[in-house]
Amino acid sequence: MTNDRWQQLEELYNAAWKDRTVLDKADPELRREVESLLAQEKGAGFLESPALEVAAQQVAAEPGQDLILRRIGIYQILSLLGSGGMGEVYRAKDTKLKREVALKVLPDAFANDPERMARFQREAEVLAALNHPNIAQIYGVEDRALVMELVPGKTLKGPLPIDTALNYAKQIADALEAAHDKGITHRDLKPSNIMVTPEGVVKVLDFGLAAQSREHEEGETRITSPTRSGMIIGTAAYMSPEQARGETVDKRADIWAFGAVLYEMLTGKQAFRGETASDPLASVLKSEREGSPIPQSTQCRRQGCPVQAKPNRTDDSVDVRDVK
């Protein structure tokens, strides 16, 4: 099935969901496929309609498309939104509440991987602990899928006007503050994990690498993470030096990443970059970067994000929230 054909099928399905009469004027083949899809709304498990089975096989010829036109629990999968190391994210329809959601699906191949499963469980727990307008919500867990808020809009990109960049920066800092107040460090803050809605609302996504501190009864703080000590995780261009060295990190790593994101919002360029994958890590460890366009008078510059060493870097997102 071509992308154009799939788009036609998807549009007709969404229209027929609200008004079945639109099928009267539809292409006969598309109509048959959509009618088969709608007829299975009350079924359980994956759809087994012959027409959908054929369509699913055609779509599955494209990487990451094998679940389209199928169903996980009550969720009808409509299209692929993106993919990454922890699986694919799909747009889906909640057939009970009649709303669209995002499904983050862990591939079957990871089912027997304790580390991957631990990250999956950690992300679900972290998102469940957070309730903030600048953080994408989780609605539940279905088999090996996280059911999340579907955020419309585009990922964050620069360069942006200063006022717009600072507006977005404040919202990102608010999200970080909410997470840090719960003892949660994101550890992978970057533009591709930040969505901006058409209304200008920022949503921080993907807490799959997050770590959470837990207070012992005697007052000792322990950082719990589904990754091994010494493992380098995250995205090189946005890692703090301690993160790049594989050390235990705290919320100051997010403050560093916040500064790198702010730099990119203002310039359209990464603060730490290079020709090879290892170059950004080398730049981070040496704290090398171009002259910053962030005015010396801004709160962010005074608090040392992202370039200050860990002991001198602010450890509170409140310090950078009111940048101006």
C-alpha positions in Angstrom: 0.0 0.0 0.0 1.4 3.4 -1.0 1.6 6.3 1.4 -1.0 8.1 -0.6 -3.4 5.1 -0.5 -2.8 4.7 3.2 -3.5 8.4 3.7 -6.8 8.1 1.8 -7.8 5.1 3.9 -6.9 6.9 7.1 -8.9 10.0 6.2 -11.9 8.0 5.1 -11.8 6.0 8.3 -11.6 9.1 10.5 -14.5 10.7 8.6 -16.6 7.6 8.8 -16.0 7.3 12.5 -18.2 10.5 12.9 -20.5 10.0 9.9 -21.0 6.7 8.2 -22.8 8.4 5.2 -19.5 9.5 3.8 -18.9 6.0 2.7 -21.7 6.3 0.2 -19.5 8.3 -2.2 -16.2 6.6 -1.4 -14.1 4.5 -3.6 -15.5 0.9 -3.4 -12.3 -0.7 -2.4 -11.6 1.9 0.3 -15.1 1.6 1.4 -14.8 -2.2 1.9 -11.6 -1.8 3.9 -13.0 0.9 6.1 -16.3 -1.0 6.7 -14.2 -4.0 7.8 -12.2 -1.8 10.2 -15.4 -0.3 11.7 -17.1 -3.7 12.0 -14.3 -4.8 14.3 -14.6 -2.0 16.8 -16.1 -4.2 19.5 -13.6 -7.0 19.1 -10.8 -7.9 21.4 -7.1 -8.2 20.6 -5.7 -7.7 17.2 -8.1 -7.3 14.3 -8.6 -10.4 12.2 -10.6 -9.0 9.3 -9.3 -10.5 6.0 -9.4 -7.1 4.2 -7.4 -5.5 7.1 -5.0 -8.4 7.2 -4.1 -7.8 3.5 -3.8 -4.1 4.1 -1.7 -4.6 7.2 0.6 -6.9 5.3 1.0 -4.3 2.5 1.7 -1.5 5.0 4.1 -3.7 7.0 6.4 -3.7 4.0 7.6 -0.3 5.2 9.8 -0.2 8.4 7.9 0.5 11.6 4.5 0.1 9.9 3.6 -3.5 10.9 1.1 -2.5 13.5 -0.9 -0.1 11.4 -4.5 -1.1 10.9 -4.2 -3.5 13.9 -5.5 -3.1 17.4 -3.9 -3.4 20.9 -6.6 -3.7 23.5 -9.2 -1.0 22.9 -6.7 1.1 20.8 -7.0 1.1 17.0 -3.6 2.0 15.6 -3.8 4.6 12.8 -0.3 5.7 11.8 3.3 5.8 12.8 4.5 9.0 14.5 8.1 8.1 15.1 10.6 5.5 16.2 13.6 5.2 18.4 15.7 2.9 20.6 12.8 2.1 22.9 10.3 1.3 20.1 7.8 3.0 18.0 5.2 5.7 18.8 1.9 5.4 17.0 -1.2 7.6 16.7 -4.2 5.5 17.8 -7.9 5.8 18.5 -9.4 5.0 21.9 -12.5 3.1 20.7 -14.2 3.5 24.1 -13.6 7.2 24.8 -13.6 8.2 21.1 -10.3 10.2 21.4 -6.9 9.9 19.7 -3.9 9.0 21.8 -0.2 8.2 21.4 0.9 4.6 21.9 4.6 4.0 22.7 5.0 0.3 21.8 7.9 -1.8 23.1 8.9 -4.3 20.3 8.5 -8.0 21.0 12.2 -8.5 20.7 12.7 -6.5 23.9 10.3 -8.6 26.0 13.1 -10.8 27.3 15.5 -7.9 27.8 15.5 -7.0 31.5 17.2 -3.6 31.0 14.7 -2.5 28.3 11.7 -3.7 30.3 13.0 -1.9 33.4 13.3 1.3 31.4 9.7 0.8 30.1 8.4 0.3 33.6 10.4 3.2 34.9 9.0 5.6 32.2 5.4 4.5 33.1 6.0 5.1 36.8 7.7 8.4 36.2 5.0 9.8 34.0 2.3 8.6 36.4 4.0 10.6 39.2 3.9 13.8 37.1 0.9 16.0 36.4 1.9 19.2 34.8 0.6 21.2 31.8 4.0 21.2 30.2 4.6 17.5 30.5 2.8 15.0 28.2 0.4 12.9 30.3 0.2 9.1 30.6 -3.3 7.6 30.5 -2.3 4.0 31.2 -0.4 0.9 30.2 -1.8 -1.7 27.7 0.4 -4.9 27.3 3.8 -3.5 26.2 2.4 -0.1 25.2 2.3 3.2 27.1 -0.9 5.1 26.4 -0.1 8.8 26.4 -1.5 12.2 25.5 -1.3 12.8 21.8 0.4 16.2 21.5 -0.4 18.2 18.3 2.2 20.5 16.8 5.9 20.3 15.9 9.2 19.5 17.7 11.2 22.5 18.9 13.4 24.1 16.4 15.5 27.2 16.2 16.4 29.9 15.5 13.5 31.7 17.2 12.9 35.3 18.1 14.2 36.1 21.6 10.8 36.7 23.1 9.5 33.4 21.7 12.6 31.5 22.8 12.4 32.9 26.4 8.6 32.1 26.5 9.3 28.4 25.6 12.3 28.3 27.9 10.1 29.3 30.9 7.7 26.6 30.1 10.5 24.0 29.8 11.9 25.2 33.1 8.4 24.9 34.7 8.3 21.3 33.5 11.8 20.5 34.8 10.9 22.1 38.1 7.8 19.9 38.4 9.9 16.8 37.7 12.7 17.8 40.0 10.3 18.4 42.8 9.4 14.7 42.5 13.1 13.7 42.5 13.0 13.0 38.8 15.9 13.8 36.4 15.0 13.6 32.7 18.5 12.9 31.5 17.6 13.2 27.8 16.3 16.8 27.4 16.7 17.9 23.8 14.7 19.7 21.1 13.3 16.4 19.6 11.8 15.5 23.0 10.0 18.9 23.2 6.8 19.6 21.3 5.2 23.0 20.7 1.5 23.0 20.1 -0.2 25.4 17.6 -1.2 27.5 20.6 2.4 27.8 21.7 2.2 25.4 24.6 5.4 23.5 25.3 5.2 19.8 26.2 8.3 17.8 27.4 8.2 14.2 26.2 10.0 10.9 26.6 11.1 10.1 30.2 12.4 6.7 29.1 15.9 7.5 30.5 14.7 9.3 33.6 16.2 8.6 37.0 14.4 9.1 40.3 15.8 9.7 43.8 14.2 8.0 46.7 14.4 9.1 50.3 15.3 6.4 52.8 13.7 6.6 56.2 17.0 7.8 57.7 17.1 10.7 55.3 19.7 9.3 52.8 19.0 10.0 49.1 19.5 7.3 46.6 19.3 7.7 42.8 17.5 4.8 41.2 17.9 4.1 37.6 17.3 1.2 35.2 20.8 1.6 33.8 24.2 0.3 35.0 26.8 2.5 36.8 29.3 3.8 34.3 27.0 3.5 31.3 26.8 6.6 29.1 23.2 7.3 28.3 21.5 10.2 26.6 22.2 12.3 23.5 25.8 13.4 23.2 25.2 17.1 22.2 23.0 17.7 25.3 24.9 15.7 27.9 26.5 17.4 30.9 30.2 16.5 31.4 29.4 14.2 34.3 26.8 12.4 32.2 29.3 12.0 29.3 31.7 10.4 31.7 29.1 7.9 32.8 28.9 9.2 36.4 25.8 9.4 38.5 23.8 12.5 37.6 21.3 14.7 39.3 19.0 17.5 38.2 22.0 19.6 37.4 22.4 17.5 34.3 19.0 18.7 33.2 20.0 22.3 33.8 23.0 21.8 31.5 20.8 20.3 28.8 18.3 23.2 29.3 21.1 25.7 28.6 22.1 23.8 25.4 18.5 23.8 24.3 18.1 27.5 24.9 21.3 28.1 22.9 19.9 26.1 20.0 16.5 28.0 20.2 18.3 31.3 19.8 20.9 30.3 17.2 19.5 27.3 15.3 22.8 25.5 16.0 23.8 23.0 18.5 26.1 24.3 21.3 28.2 21.2 21.0 28.6 19.6 17.6 31.1 18.0 15.3 31.6 16.0 12.2 31.5 12.6 13.9 29.3 11.1 16.7 32.1 11.4 19.2 32.9 15.1 18.5 30.0 16.5 20.6 31.1 14.4 23.6 34.7 15.6 23.2 33.4 19.2 23.1 31.2 18.7 26.1 34.1 17.3 28.2 36.3 20.2 27.2 33.4 22.6 27.7 34.2 24.0 24.2 31.6 26.0 22.4 31.2 29.1 20.3 30.5 32.5 21.8 27.0 32.4 23.3 24.3 34.6 21.9 22.6 34.6 25.3 23.1 38.1 26.8 25.4 38.3 29.8 22.6 39.8 31.8 20.2 36.9 31.5 19.4 34.8 34.5 20.6 31.6 32.6 24.1 33.0 32.0 24.4 34.2 35.6 23.5 30.8 36.9 26.0 29.1 34.6 23.9 26.9 32.3 25.2 25.1 30.4 28.9 25.8 30.6 29.7 25.7 34.4 31.3 22.7 36.0 28.9 20.6 38.1 29.9 22.1 41.5 29.4 25.7 40.2 26.3 25.0 38.2 22.9 25.9 39.6 21.0 22.9 41.0 17.6 24.4 40.9 15.4 25.0 37.8 13.7 27.9 39.7 17.0 29.8 39.1 16.7 29.6 35.3 12.9 29.7 35.0 12.6 33.5 35.0 15.2 34.1 32.3 14.8 37.6 30.8 
